[in-house]
Amino acid sequence: MVSQTTAPPTTPAATGTAPAPLLPVYGPGELAALAARHGLTVSGARPTLGAYVRQLWGRRHFITAFATAKLTAQYSQAKLGQIWQIMTPLLNATVYFFIFGVLMNTKKNVEDFVPFLVTGVFIWTFTSSSITAGTRAISGNLGLVRALHFPRASLPVALALQQLQQLLFSLGALVLILIGFGQFPRPSWLLAVPALFLQAVFNTGVSMVVARLAARTPDIAQLTPFVLRTWMYASGVMWSMDALLKGDRVPHLVKLALECNPAAVFIDLMRFALIDSFSRAQLPPHVWAIATAWALVCGVGGFVYFWQAEERYGRG
């Protein structure tokens, strides 16, 4: 009968090898101090606001190129191509003219109804398209966000710039319509420049707000069209807010809210600049101050709000 023996366990002394050194164990505070001592920083950490602004300015050429590329590719599959940049707001204006101007006869209270309506549709489309694009700024570019390091605000800013480029491209059609209906160029047309600048700042700020919200809650993109549709009806795109708010039919607080509605304010400024019959009396009090306040509050506030979640975009 063969007996089985168990070999004694080998030891470092028996094998001739030195024992492995024990690694030191660090606490969280000690690890942070060790990293700081060797110049290590958190990957993807949010920079300071000033540094973030400088980074964004450094990417200005990328922002412009990205916006132009998006604009060029937007209708690349359509046979009419970039003509749709003009056709889309014109078709919307035609539908609104038939429904509101003809069937509901809202044109009876508005002088120069066609220039009034077309101007409102073009300017409203600028705001609504910028906000809609903002909901897809992060979620629609996740591959880019996760692959490259750059200030994420570049994306909503670029998409807002794309909508501004599209508006400027289609303003040629708006000018032809205005001239065709007797609205010829005059010095007040120059007021369209600061009005569009303030609106662009406002649109960019709101776009950054919805970009952050939609990055965390994708359902925001599904809800946005309903919010925008309601906002459009409250902005006087198809009818005169001045005629609607005359008298005491509307409570004072509601009247004040409608007069200070930013979309209505920017539309009124453009109508005042471009349409002869739209007089100063139809503008809400302190309209330029209101427009400037909306641009500053939403532009600066939206940028800071977006920056605060910089390190979380594209994660999770």
C-alpha positions in Angstrom: 0.0 0.0 0.0 1.4 3.3 -1.1 1.2 6.1 1.4 0.5 9.7 0.2 2.5 12.6 1.7 1.7 16.2 1.5 4.6 18.5 0.5 5.2 21.3 3.0 4.2 24.8 1.8 6.9 26.7 0.2 8.1 29.9 1.8 10.0 32.8 0.4 13.1 31.5 2.3 12.7 28.1 0.7 12.3 29.4 -2.8 15.0 32.0 -2.5 12.7 35.0 -3.4 12.1 38.1 -1.3 8.6 38.8 0.0 6.5 41.2 -2.1 6.5 44.7 -0.4 3.2 45.8 1.0 1.7 48.8 -0.8 0.8 51.7 1.5 -3.0 52.3 2.0 -4.1 56.0 1.5 -7.3 57.6 2.7 -9.3 59.9 0.4 -7.7 63.0 1.8 -4.2 61.6 1.5 -4.8 60.6 -2.1 -6.0 64.1 -3.0 -2.9 65.6 -1.4 -0.7 63.1 -3.2 -2.3 63.9 -6.6 -2.0 67.7 -5.9 1.7 67.2 -5.0 2.4 65.6 -8.3 0.3 68.1 -10.4 -2.5 65.7 -11.1 -6.1 67.0 -11.7 -9.5 65.4 -12.1 -10.2 64.2 -15.6 -13.0 66.3 -17.1 -13.3 68.6 -14.2 -15.2 71.8 -14.7 -12.9 74.8 -15.3 -13.6 78.2 -13.7 -16.1 80.4 -15.4 -13.3 82.8 -16.7 -11.3 79.9 -18.0 -14.4 78.4 -19.6 -15.1 81.6 -21.5 -11.5 81.7 -22.8 -11.8 78.1 -23.9 -15.0 78.8 -25.7 -13.5 81.8 -27.5 -10.6 79.6 -28.5 -13.0 77.3 -30.2 -14.8 80.1 -32.2 -13.5 78.8 -35.5 -14.8 75.3 -34.7 -18.2 76.8 -33.7 -18.5 78.7 -37.0 -17.4 75.7 -39.1 -19.8 73.4 -37.2 -22.7 75.7 -37.7 -22.0 76.2 -41.4 -21.6 72.4 -41.9 -24.9 71.7 -40.2 -26.7 74.3 -42.2 -25.3 72.9 -45.5 -26.1 69.4 -44.6 -29.6 70.2 -43.3 -31.3 69.9 -46.7 -28.6 68.0 -48.6 -31.0 65.1 -49.2 -33.8 67.3 -50.6 -34.0 68.0 -54.3 -34.7 71.7 -53.7 -31.7 71.8 -51.3 -31.2 75.1 -49.5 -34.3 76.6 -51.1 -36.2 75.0 -48.3 -34.6 77.5 -45.9 -36.9 80.1 -47.6 -39.8 77.8 -48.5 -40.4 76.5 -44.9 -41.3 79.9 -43.3 -43.2 81.0 -46.5 -45.3 77.9 -46.4 -46.0 78.4 -42.7 -47.0 82.0 -43.4 -49.3 80.8 -46.2 -51.1 78.3 -44.0 -51.5 80.9 -41.2 -52.8 83.5 -43.7 -55.5 81.1 -44.9 -56.5 79.9 -41.4 -56.2 83.1 -39.3 -56.4 85.8 -42.0 -59.1 84.4 -44.2 -61.1 81.9 -42.1 -60.9 83.7 -38.7 -60.6 87.1 -40.4 -58.0 88.5 -38.0 -56.6 90.6 -40.8 -59.5 93.1 -40.4 -57.7 94.6 -37.3 -54.3 94.7 -38.9 -53.1 97.1 -41.5 -50.6 95.6 -44.0 -51.5 92.1 -42.8 -49.3 90.2 -45.2 -46.0 92.0 -44.2 -47.2 91.9 -40.6 -47.8 88.1 -40.7 -44.7 87.2 -42.7 -42.4 89.2 -40.5 -43.9 87.6 -37.4 -43.5 84.1 -38.8 -39.9 84.6 -39.9 -38.8 86.1 -36.5 -40.8 83.5 -34.5 -39.2 80.6 -36.5 -35.8 81.9 -35.6 -36.6 81.6 -31.8 -38.5 78.3 -32.1 -35.9 76.6 -34.3 -33.0 77.7 -32.0 -34.7 76.2 -28.9 -35.7 73.0 -30.7 -32.1 72.6 -31.9 -30.9 73.2 -28.4 -32.8 70.1 -27.1 -30.6 68.0 -29.4 -27.3 69.8 -28.8 -25.9 67.2 -26.4 -28.0 64.1 -27.0 -27.6 64.4 -30.7 -23.8 64.7 -30.6 -22.9 62.2 -27.9 -20.2 60.6 -30.0 -18.4 64.0 -30.3 -18.9 64.8 -26.6 -17.5 61.5 -25.4 -14.6 61.3 -27.9 -13.1 64.8 -27.7 -12.4 67.3 -24.9 -13.8 70.8 -25.7 -16.2 73.2 -24.0 -19.6 71.7 -24.4 -21.2 75.1 -24.7 -19.7 75.1 -28.3 -22.6 72.8 -29.4 -25.7 74.9 -28.4 -23.9 78.1 -29.4 -23.1 76.6 -32.8 -26.7 75.4 -33.3 -28.0 78.8 -32.4 -25.6 80.4 -34.9 -26.8 77.9 -37.5 -30.4 79.2 -37.0 -29.1 82.8 -37.3 -27.4 82.0 -40.5 -30.5 80.4 -41.8 -32.6 83.5 -40.9 -30.1 85.8 -42.6 -30.2 83.6 -45.7 -34.0 83.8 -45.8 -34.3 87.6 -45.0 -33.8 88.2 -48.7 -37.2 86.6 -49.4 -38.7 88.7 -46.6 -37.4 91.9 -48.1 -38.8 91.0 -51.5 -42.2 90.3 -49.9 -42.1 93.6 -48.0 -41.3 95.5 -51.2 -43.9 93.7 -53.1 -46.6 94.9 -50.6 -45.4 98.5 -50.6 -42.9 98.4 -47.7 -39.8 100.1 -49.2 -36.4 100.4 -47.4 -36.2 103.4 -45.0 -33.8 104.4 -42.2 -35.8 102.6 -39.6 -34.8 99.3 -41.2 -31.4 99.7 -39.5 -33.2 99.1 -36.2 -33.5 95.4 -37.3 -29.8 95.0 -36.7 -29.8 95.6 -32.9 -33.2 93.8 -32.6 -31.8 90.7 -34.2 -28.6 90.8 -32.2 -30.6 90.9 -28.9 -32.9 88.1 -30.1 -29.9 86.0 -31.1 -28.4 86.4 -27.6 -31.7 85.5 -26.0 -32.1 82.5 -28.2 -28.6 81.2 -27.4 -29.2 81.5 -23.7 -32.5 79.6 -23.8 -30.9 77.1 -26.1 -28.2 76.4 -23.5 -30.8 76.0 -20.8 -32.8 73.4 -22.7 -29.6 71.7 -23.8 -28.7 71.0 -20.2 -32.3 69.9 -19.3 -32.6 67.6 -22.3 -29.1 66.1 -21.7 -30.4 64.9 -18.3 -34.1 64.3 -19.2 -34.5 63.3 -22.9 -38.3 63.7 -22.6 -37.8 67.5 -22.7 -37.3 67.1 -26.5 -40.8 65.5 -26.8 -42.4 68.2 -24.6 -40.8 71.2 -26.3 -43.0 71.4 -29.5 -46.2 71.7 -27.3 -44.6 74.4 -25.2 -43.5 76.3 -28.3 -46.9 76.0 -30.0 -48.6 77.5 -26.9 -45.9 80.2 -26.7 -46.4 81.1 -30.4 -50.2 81.7 -29.9 -49.4 84.0 -27.0 -46.8 86.0 -29.0 -49.0 87.7 -31.6 -47.5 86.0 -34.6 -50.9 85.8 -36.4 -52.8 88.7 -34.8 -52.2 92.1 -33.3 -51.4 92.0 -29.6 -52.1 95.7 -29.4 -55.7 95.2 -30.6 -56.1 92.2 -28.3 -55.0 94.1 -25.2 -57.0 97.3 -25.7 -59.6 98.1 -23.2 -60.2 96.2 -19.9 -61.1 92.8 -21.4 -57.7 91.3 -20.2 -56.7 91.4 -16.5 -53.8 93.8 -15.8 -51.3 91.1 -14.8 -52.1 89.0 -17.9 -51.7 92.1 -20.1 -48.3 92.9 -18.5 -47.1 89.3 -19.0 -48.2 89.3 -22.6 -46.5 92.7 -23.3 -43.3 91.5 -21.7 -43.3 88.2 -23.5 -39.8 88.1 -25.0 -41.0 86.5 -28.3 -43.7 89.2 -28.7 -41.2 91.9 -27.9 -38.7 90.9 -30.6 -41.4 90.4 -33.1 -42.8 93.8 -32.4 -39.4 95.4 -32.7 -38.9 93.9 -36.1 -42.4 94.9 -37.3 -41.7 98.5 -36.1 -38.4 98.5 -38.0 -39.7 97.1 -41.3 -43.4 98.0 -41.6 -44.6 101.7 -42.1 -48.0 101.2 -40.5 -46.7 99.6 -37.4 -46.2 102.6 -35.2 -44.5 103.4 -32.0 -47.9 103.5 -30.3 -48.3 99.7 -30.9 -45.1 98.9 -29.0 -45.2 98.1 -25.2 -43.7 100.8 -22.9 -39.9 100.6 -22.6 -39.7 98.0 -25.3 -35.9 98.3 -25.9 -35.2 98.1 -22.2 -37.3 94.9 -22.0 -35.6 93.4 -25.0 -32.1 94.2 -23.6 -33.1 92.8 -20.2 -34.3 89.5 -21.7 -31.1 89.2 -23.7 -28.8 89.8 -20.7 -30.8 87.6 -18.3 -31.2 84.7 -20.6 -27.9 85.0 -22.4 -25.7 85.3 -19.2 -27.9 83.2 -17.0 -28.3 80.4 -19.6 -24.5 80.3 -20.1 -23.8 80.0 -16.4 -26.5 77.4 -15.9 -25.0 75.3 -18.7 -21.5 75.7 -17.5 -22.4 74.4 -14.0 -23.0 70.9 -15.4 -20.0 70.9 -17.8 -18.4 67.8 -16.3 -21.6 65.7 -16.5 -22.4 66.0 -20.2 -22.0 62.7 -22.0 -21.7 60.6 -18.9 -24.2 58.0 -17.5 
